[in-house]
Amino acid sequence: MNYLVVVAHPDDEVLGAGATIHRLIKEGHSVAVCTMANHAAARANISATLSDDQNRAMGKLGVCECYAADFPNIRMNTVPHLELVQFIEKCIEDFSAEAIITHHPSDTNNDHVMTSYAAQAASRLFQRKEGIPALKLLLYMEVLSSTEWSLDSSANRFTPNYFIEIGTEGLAVKLEALASYKGVMRDYPHPRSKDAISALATYRGCQAGCNYAEAFECVFGRV
């Protein structure tokens, strides 16, 4: 199956689904990453070589196909929604995507929210245009330092109901890929720390009764 991971920023794809991406590729699936904002502006301590860092990280995960937009970082809410949707639609069409993984719409990071809304709209492309493969799966992922900071009590917060076992190898590869990003990882107890990421994988694994896991919220699934 062709999985398209749609994220706001380089590093989001590894934080949210890095080990899952690695497992899917090992199992013979095709995975592409679509990144909406590729500059480090307004992100403290983030390397100016963000795109190069992402290329190194994708090499560790085994991803060969990447799509990069140039929407303004931390200002994606200033871009017309249609432009965001149309870019993702082009990626869906070019990659023949059958499954989409993206941000949860109640993340505290507004770029994540805008990306999620656009991905939701784009996910219906197969219903609007002939020749596009029918979508089989739509998942929301969790990104530490954003998803757990969903403070709006009126919103539906991330509720995992779909777990991918990643094992010790998957967790190790995820951490190795994250290390490719300069300035992203922090010391514990920051959520973007090795200890916090490992602890979350342990907790999600316990929830699902397996050896480490990444958790998702399944929005749509078709067998």
MIZA-6756 format. One record per residue (C-alpha): residue in one letter; z, y, x. Coordinates in steps of 0.25 Angstrom, whole numbers, plus 5000, padded with zeros to 4 digits. Last residue first. Layout:
   aa      Z      Y      X
    A      Z      Y      X
...
***
This chain:
   aa      Z      Y      X
    V   5016   4987   4956
    R   5018   5002   4953
    G   5030   5011   4958
    F   5034   5025   4955
    V   5045   5034   4958
    C   5052   5024   4968
    E   5064   5031   4975
    F   5064   5027   4989
    A   5074   5021   4999
    E   5073   5017   5014
    A   5080   5004   5017
    Y   5089   4997   5027
    N   5091   4982   5027
    C   5091   4979   5012
    G   5100   4979   5000
    A   5093   4991   4993
    Q   5105   5000   4993
    C   5109   4994   5006
    G   5096   4998   5012
    R   5096   5012   5007
    Y   5110   5013   5013
    T   5105   5008   5027
    A   5093   5017   5027
    L   5101   5029   5023
    A   5111   5025   5035
    S   5099   5024   5045
    I   5094   5038   5040
    A   5108   5044   5042
    D   5111   5038   5055
    K   5097   5042   5061
    S   5099   5056   5056
    R   5091   5064   5046
    P   5102   5064   5036
    H   5111   5072   5046
    P   5124   5065   5049
    Y   5119   5061   5059
    D   5110   5069   5069
    R   5096   5074   5066
    M   5082   5068   5065
    V   5071   5077   5062
    G   5070   5086   5075
    K   5059   5078   5081
    Y   5053   5067   5072
    S   5049   5055   5079
    A   5064   5050   5078
    L   5061   5049   5063
    A   5051   5038   5066
    E   5061   5030   5075
    L   5071   5032   5063
    K   5061   5026   5054
    V   5058   5015   5063
    A   5072   5011   5065
    L   5074   5011   5050
    G   5062   5002   5048
    E   5067   4992   5059
    T   5081   4991   5053
    G   5076   4987   5039
    I   5067   4996   5031
    E   5069   4990   5017
    I   5062   4999   5007
    F   5070   5004   4994
    Y   5066   5009   4981
    N   5076   5014   4971
    P   5081   5026   4978
    T   5086   5038   4969
    F   5082   5051   4976
    R   5088   5062   4967
    N   5083   5066   4953
    A   5086   5081   4952
    S   5097   5088   4945
    S   5107   5086   4956
    D   5098   5094   4965
    L   5104   5091   4979
    S   5094   5082   4985
    W   5100   5081   4999
    E   5098   5066   5000
    T   5083   5068   4999
    S   5082   5078   5010
    S   5090   5075   5023
    L   5086   5061   5021
    V   5072   5059   5015
    E   5072   5049   5003
    M   5059   5043   4998
    Y   5052   5044   4984
    L   5042   5033   4981
    L   5029   5032   4973
    L   5023   5018   4972
    K   5010   5012   4967
    L   5001   5024   4966
    A   4987   5020   4961
    P   4976   5021   4971
    I   4968   5034   4970
    G   4953   5031   4965
    E   4954   5040   4953
    K   4963   5052   4953
    R   4974   5056   4944
    Q   4983   5044   4942
    F   4981   5040   4957
    L   4985   5055   4961
    R   4999   5053   4954
    S   5006   5052   4967
    A   5001   5066   4970
    A   5011   5072   4960
    Q   5023   5064   4966
    A   5019   5067   4980
    A   5018   5082   4976
    Y   5032   5082   4970
    S   5038   5074   4982
    T   5032   5084   4992
    M   5037   5096   4985
    V   5051   5089   4985
    H   5050   5085   4999
    D   5046   5099   5003
    N   5058   5104   4995
    N   5068   5096   5003
    T   5080   5093   4994
    D   5073   5080   4990
    S   5072   5079   4975
    P   5058   5075   4974
    H   5060   5063   4983
    H   5050   5063   4994
    T   5038   5054   4995
    I   5033   5039   4996
    I   5019   5037   4989
    A   5012   5023   4987
    E   4998   5020   4984
    A   4991   5030   4994
    S   4976   5029   4996
    F   4978   5037   5009
    D   4968   5047   5006
    E   4971   5048   4991
    I   4986   5049   4993
    C   4985   5059   5005
    K   4976   5068   4996
    E   4986   5067   4985
    I   4997   5072   4994
    F   4989   5084   4998
    Q   4986   5087   4983
    V   5000   5086   4979
    L   5005   5096   4989
    E   4993   5106   4985
    L   4997   5104   4970
    H   5011   5108   4972
    P   5007   5121   4978
    V   5014   5124   4991
    T   5026   5133   4991
    N   5036   5121   4988
    M   5031   5115   5001
    R   5039   5126   5009
    I   5048   5117   5017
    N   5036   5114   5026
    P   5023   5121   5022
    F   5012   5111   5018
    D   5003   5106   5030
    A   5000   5092   5025
    A   5000   5079   5034
    Y   4995   5066   5030
    C   4998   5054   5039
    E   4992   5040   5040
    C   4996   5030   5052
    V   5011   5027   5048
    G   5017   5017   5057
    L   5031   5021   5056
    K   5032   5025   5071
    G   5018   5031   5071
    M   5023   5039   5059
    A   5034   5045   5067
    R   5025   5049   5078
    N   5016   5056   5069
    Q   5028   5063   5062
    D   5032   5068   5075
    D   5019   5074   5078
    S   5019   5081   5064
    L   5033   5086   5067
    T   5030   5092   5080
    A   5037   5105   5077
    S   5049   5097   5077
    I   5060   5099   5066
    N   5073   5106   5070
    A   5073   5114   5058
    R   5062   5112   5047
    A   5057   5125   5043
    A   5043   5123   5049
    A   5041   5109   5054
    H   5027   5107   5049
    N   5021   5095   5042
    A   5023   5098   5027
    M   5017   5087   5018
    T   5017   5074   5025
    C   5009   5062   5020
    V   5013   5049   5027
    A   5004   5037   5025
    V   5008   5022   5024
    S   4999   5010   5023
    H   5006   4997   5020
    G   5006   4985   5029
    E   5020   4980   5029
    K   5023   4988   5042
    I   5017   5000   5036
    L   5027   4999   5024
    R   5039   4996   5033
    H   5036   5009   5042
    I   5034   5018   5030
    T   5047   5012   5024
    A   5055   5015   5037
    G   5050   5030   5037
    A   5052   5032   5022
    G   5060   5044   5020
    L   5064   5049   5034
    V   5051   5044   5039
    E   5042   5051   5029
    D   5051   5064   5029
    D   5049   5065   5044
    P   5036   5074   5043
    H   5038   5083   5030
    A   5035   5083   5015
    V   5033   5068   5013
    V   5022   5059   5006
    V   5022   5044   5011
    L   5010   5038   5006
    Y   5010   5023   5005
    N   4997   5014   5005
    M   5000   5000   5000
***
